[in-house]
């Protein structure tokens, strides 16, 4: 299994912390967000990874070069990161999508136990990792389900349509990589395609009848880093706290 991490963004909502430092390099405890992701992937058996860079890409490359252990990592630069959304980052990484792979947002932190659930789920073509909670806000990437099957995904889904949220981790196996690459190619040819989220591709596939499965990781530890409030949560869950030490004692 290969991992692709989308880390091109600056993280403007975290300014001034990200004035010069890419969001993926913000420290969480003794490690950066990116190093924590890579360490967790390696601990769970992921041997290779591709990191898509953008804002101050040289800093991300230096961080990766300084690593002593972990997966073999290559970087790909997305020159459109300032004017395009993360669909363009996926397009840049399409040649790394010819085998089974995980696609992970560069601002999603996750525990080893969560990753183990994702990797051990039944081997379906496309599987979206979801969580369920009592309330969803306007910034959540919400999902509509029929059983375990995803039928829609987006931030604007109505409350009555919402059955969970995507955490920013997808797994592609079997025919999934080819299906996803074909949809990326289609979207990159349409007007405003480069301004789309990569989950627009998943929504389009689901709406067209392609089966999209889900893995529910409710109760597992994860966090998304978008705002200063998120950063405090990430540091509590994944930094140098008692909870973090219990979560990551094996790494």
Long-range contacts (C-beta under 8 A, 24 or more apart in sequence): 1-45, 1-46, 1-100, 1-101, 1-102, 1-119, 2-46, 2-48, 2-49, 2-50, 2-96, 2-99, 2-100, 2-101, 2-102, 3-41, 3-46, 3-48, 3-49, 3-50, 3-71, 3-101, 3-102, 3-104, 4-49, 4-50, 4-51, 4-52, 4-90, 4-93, 4-96, 4-97, 4-101, 4-102, 4-103, 4-104, 5-34, 5-37, 5-38, 5-49, 5-50, 5-51, 5-52, 5-104, 5-105, 5-106, 6-52, 6-86, 6-89, 6-90, 6-93, 6-103, 6-104, 6-105, 6-106, 6-198, 7-34, 7-51, 7-52, 7-53, 7-54, 7-60, 7-106, 8-52, 8-53, 8-54, 8-55, 8-78, 8-81, 8-86, 8-89, 8-106, 9-54, 9-55, 9-81, 9-86, 9-106, 9-107, 10-54, 10-55, 10-56, 10-81, 11-107, 11-225, 11-226, 13-226, 13-227, 13-228, 14-225, 14-226, 14-227, 14-228, 14-231, 17-228, 17-231, 18-55, 20-56, 20-59, 21-56, 21-59, 22-53, 22-54, 22-55, 22-56, 22-59, 22-60, 23-106, 23-107, 23-225, 24-60, 24-106, 24-107, 25-59, 25-60, 25-63, 26-225, 26-231, 28-109, 28-234, 28-235, 28-238, 28-239, 29-235, 29-238, 29-239, 29-240, 29-241, 29-244, 30-240, 32-63, 33-106, 33-107, 33-109, 33-225, 33-234, 34-60, 34-63, 34-64, 34-106, 35-63, 35-67, 36-109, 36-238, 37-104, 37-106, 37-108, 37-109, 37-110, 38-64, 38-67, 38-70, 38-71, 38-73, 39-70, 39-251, 40-110, 40-111, 40-112, 40-115, 40-248, 40-251, 41-70, 41-71, 41-102, 41-115, 42-69, 42-70, 42-71, 43-112, 43-250, 43-251, 44-112, 44-115, 44-116, 44-119, 45-119, 46-71, 46-102, 47-71, 47-72, 48-72, 48-73, 49-73, 49-74, 50-74, 50-75, 50-76, 50-93, 50-96, 51-75, 51-76, 51-106, 52-76, 52-77, 52-78, 52-89, 52-90, 52-92, 52-93, 52-106, 53-77, 53-78, 54-78, 54-79, 54-81, 54-82, 54-89, 55-81, 55-82, 80-194, 83-194, 84-194, 84-195, 85-194, 85-195, 85-196, 85-197, 85-198, 86-197, 86-198, 87-184, 87-187, 87-188, 87-193, 87-194, 87-195, 87-196, 87-197, 87-198, 87-200, 87-201, 88-188, 88-194, 89-198, 90-180, 90-184, 90-198, 90-201, 91-184, 91-188, 94-181, 94-184, 94-185, 97-172, 97-177, 97-180, 97-181, 98-177, 99-177, 100-171, 100-172, 100-173, 100-174, 100-176, 100-177, 101-171, 101-172, 101-177, 102-169, 102-170, 102-171, 102-172, 103-169, 103-170, 103-171, 103-172, 103-198, 104-168, 104-169, 104-170, 105-168, 105-169, 105-224, 107-168, 107-224, 107-225, 107-226, 108-167, 108-168, 108-169, 108-222, 108-223, 108-224, 108-225, 109-222, 109-223, 109-224, 109-225, 109-234, 109-237, 109-238, 110-167, 110-169, 110-220, 110-221, 110-222, 111-220, 111-221, 111-222, 111-247, 111-248, 112-247, 112-248, 112-250, 112-251, 113-220, 113-221, 113-247, 114-217, 114-220, 114-221, 114-222, 117-215, 117-217, 117-220, 118-169, 118-171, 118-215, 118-217, 119-171, 121-171, 121-215, 122-213, 123-173, 123-174, 124-173, 124-174, 124-176, 124-211, 124-213, 125-172, 125-173, 125-174, 125-175, 125-176, 125-179, 125-211, 125-213, 126-170, 126-171, 126-172, 126-176, 126-179, 126-180, 126-202, 126-205, 126-210, 126-211, 126-212, 126-213, 127-170, 127-171, 127-172, 127-173, 127-212, 127-213, 127-214, 127-215, 128-153, 128-166, 128-170, 128-202, 128-212, 128-213, 128-214, 128-215, 129-166, 129-167, 129-168, 129-169, 129-170, 129-171, 129-214, 129-215, 129-217, 130-164, 130-165, 130-166, 130-167, 130-214, 130-215, 130-216, 130-217, 131-164, 131-165, 131-167, 131-216, 131-217, 131-218, 131-220, 131-222, 132-163, 132-164, 132-165, 132-216, 132-218, 133-165, 133-218, 136-162, 136-165, 139-226, 140-165, 141-165, 141-166, 141-168, 141-199, 142-166, 143-214, 145-214, 148-213, 148-214, 148-216, 149-211, 149-212, 149-213, 149-214, 150-202, 150-206, 150-212, 150-213, 150-214, 151-206, 151-207, 151-212, 152-203, 152-206, 152-207, 153-199, 153-202, 153-203, 153-206, 154-199, 154-203, 164-214, 164-216, 166-199, 167-217, 167-222, 167-224, 168-224, 170-202, 171-215, 179-205, 179-210, 180-205, 221-247
